[in-house]
Amino acid sequence: MQKSELPDPFKKARLEKGIGEMNDQNDPVKMLLRHKDVRKTAHNYKIFQSGAIPGRIVIPSEVNIRKIRQIPFEIDPPIHGLYRALVEPWFKRPLHEEYAQKLTAQINALVEETMKIDTVEIIQEFALILQSRALTLLFNVPYEESEIWISWGTHVFRSKDSALDADKANILYNYIDDQIEKAIENPKEDLYSMLLASEVEGKKLTKEEVKGLVVLTFAGGRDTIINAVTNAIAYLSEHQESLERFREEPETINKAVEEMIRYFSPLTQMGRVVAEDTHVCEHAIKADTRVSLCWASANRDAAVFDNPNEIIIDRKINPHVGFGFSHHNCLGATHARQIMRVLLSTLAKNVGSIEIFDHKENIEDLDEFKRKVGYDYLNAKFNRLTK
């Protein structure tokens, strides 16, 4: 097996049952594994709801470490649509030329720094730095703020010793409280100030609503982008022909990004709480229990994708759910796509090959399933392209 390969642990259960089961802090989850069931359930917000107790739709559940509702992630339509419409223009800013130029400059500088080093640990010394620096653009705050965020590590709610670390979460919450107070006292053109000045149904957003949206922005795109970047580096180390193709046919990069998101599925699953007794793929599901939309399984469904366990960088039909589906599709998808496009383009223009020296896989324990999501560490070298 190649270092970059991400096996599909869901195949047998997807074909035979359509569901899997896992226990999560004594709040069991039925995992929906088929593409059609995942999409249908994601669309049915009346029965499969996001607006439950804050933290319950996340797997692992975060109910014990936060009371703040992440907005609009943990709200259902129609109210969800009001908040979404408010913030969506801000989260589309990565498409603006000035934003793209700044992001390109950031990633160019990081790749250039990395090519001067004999060995770089890709997660801590490349992907985390890239993600944190790029986030300053999304927040529209000074670049130097990224140094604080880098110090938090790869996940804002998890630590080396705990999958759910309340002390670490409080570092984030206290930081956000301070930033909100600063924006109240001295409004600028950043995300905090924009939210504080905004209204929904004629009412200003409360501090708690602003905090909920900011927590989502920090948490939602951190380890997912880090996983996508790290897996892309591993893949390109074993597929130099893809780097060469990106140089010769840069128009393939957009399709390659979508295909990598499908194959890597940086976020394995997301939950919903069941509002009434129902059935999914002939399995009874009780009210007030949880189901998960298993994006990673749906993205390997052979009923939808030809050769689902291969990366086909110019895949033409690609209805992946790597950024979710329907009302709650990922708010930060535009930002993530732009990061991946710029990264692949920058690597193609500057890097001739990537060497991997050693690595340790990051394996998610989902009870019935064990899934590789990326790496705990990945030591590599970028070799400069000689022209």
Secondary structure, 3 states (H helix, E strand, C coil): CCCCCCCCCCHHHHHHCCEEEECCCCCCEEEECCHHHHHHHHHCCCCEECCCCCCCCCCCCCCCCCCCCCCCCCCCCCHHHHHHHHHHHHHCHHHCHHHHHHHHHHHHHHHHHHHCCCCEEHHHHHHHHHHHHHHHHHHCCCCCHHHHHHHCCCCCCCCCCCCCCHHHHHHHHHHHHHHHHHHHHCCCCCHHHHHHCCEECCEECCHHHHHHHHHHHHHHCCHHHHHHHHHHHHHHHHCHHHHHHHHHCHHHHHHHHHHHHHHHCCCCCEEEEECCCEEECCEEECCCCEEEECHHHHCCCCCCCCCCCCCCCCCCCCCCCCCCCHHHCCCCHHHHHHHHHHHHHHHHHHEEEEEEEEEEEEEEEECCEEEEEEEEEEEEEEEECCC
